Structures are given as C-alpha cells and as structure tokens.
C-alpha cells in the first residue's frame, strides 16, 4: 500500500458510485412507468416515489463527482463549490467545518432536477 492511500481510495469510491447510478436510474424509470399504469388516485404517490428515486440518482452523481475531484487533489472547498446540488454541498461543508455528522434532509426548492 502506498504511503497515502486516500486518493486511490477516493477514486475507487467514485468508481463504486458510478456503478450504482445506472441501477438507480433504471429504478427511476421503472417507478415512472408504473406511475403511468396506476389509477388516478394512486398516481400522485407513485410520482412522488419516482421523484425520490430520481433525487437519489442526482445525489449519487454529485457525490461521485465530488469524490472524484477530491481523489484528483482538488481542494475540498473548490470541490464543494462545484457541486450542482447546493443543499448537499452546504450540508457537507457544514460537516467538514464543524466536524459533526451530515444532517439528514430533503432537497431544497429549486435544487432538484426532476427526471434529469
């Protein structure tokens, strides 16, 4: 093992996240297709689930890009500034500065790209 395995570990983590993204995108499409075939009364709930899966896909992409940037030596603040999901970047920035856990939370208005 090299003296500092962190960059390689972060690169491997980015690769793992990349493998998850198509699976989650497939789930999003599956749930959306399901929404087209349910009754009108069930459709809003199913669409909400589809949006949640799409949100998960976007978060995975943002985290993959963040971890990839960190593995290439990009400074943490700059990598967080480049994140497209501001709410996620803000929570991670707060965790890095404060050293505490990342608080759970949903996406803020305007932060989610529906079925992007």
N, C-alpha and C positions, 0 to 999 in steps of 0.2 A: 504494500500500500504506500502511496506517495506521502510525503510529509504533510501535505494539506489536501485531504480527500474531498473537501467541501465542494469545490467547483464540479468535480466529476459526479458527486452525489446529487447535486442540484441539477445537473444535466440529465442524469438518469431519471430523476423525479419528473422533469419536464417531459421526457420521453414517455413515462408511465401515464402522465396526464393526457398526452397526445393519443395514447391508445384508448383512453376512456371516452374521449369526445365523440367519436363516431357512434359508439354504443348509445350514449345519451341522446345524440341527435336522432338515432333510429327510434328510441323510445318516444321522443317528442313527436315524431311523425306518426307513430302508432297511436298515441293518445289523441292526436289531432284527427286522424282518420276515424277513430272511434267516436269522436265528437260529432262527426258528420252522420253517423248512423244511429245515434241515440235519440230518444224522444225529446221534444222541445223543452220539457220540464227538467230533464237531466243535462241538457247541453251546457248551461252556464257553469255547472260544477265541473264537467269534463274539460271545458275550455280553460277553466282556472287551473286544473291539473296540468294541462298541456303547456300553459304559460309557465308553470312552476318548473317543469322539466326543461323547457327552453331556457329559463333563467339559470338553471344548473349548468347547462351546456355553456352559456356565456361566461359563467364564473370559472368553469374549468379552463376555458380558453384564456381568460385573463390571468389566472394563476399559472398556467403553463408558460405564458409569455413572460410573466414576472420572474418565475424561477429560471427560465432560460436566460433572461437578461442578467440575473444575479450570477449564474454559472459562467457567463462570459466576462464577469468583472465589472459590470455596470454598477455604479454606486446605488445603494438602496433607495435613497431619496429620488434620484432620477428615474429609477425603475418604477417606483410607485407613482411618480408624476405621469408616466407614460401609460398607466393603466386606464382602459376605456370605461371602467365601472368605478365612478368616483366614490360611491359609498363603500365599496370593498377596499379601495385604496386608503380611504380615511380610517377605516377600522384597523387595517394592517399597520398604518402609520402610527396610530394611537398605541397599538400593542407594542410596536418597536420602540417607541419613545418611553412609554410608561412601563414596559416590561410585563404588563398584565395579559390576561387571555383576550383573545379577539371576541368581543361581544357578539352574540347571535343577533341577527336582524335580517329583515327582508330588504328588498331593493327600494330605494327612494324613487319617488315620482320622477320620470324622465331618465332614469338610469337603465331601464330595461328596454332592450330592442326586441319587440315581440316577433317571434319566429324569424329571427335574423339570420 
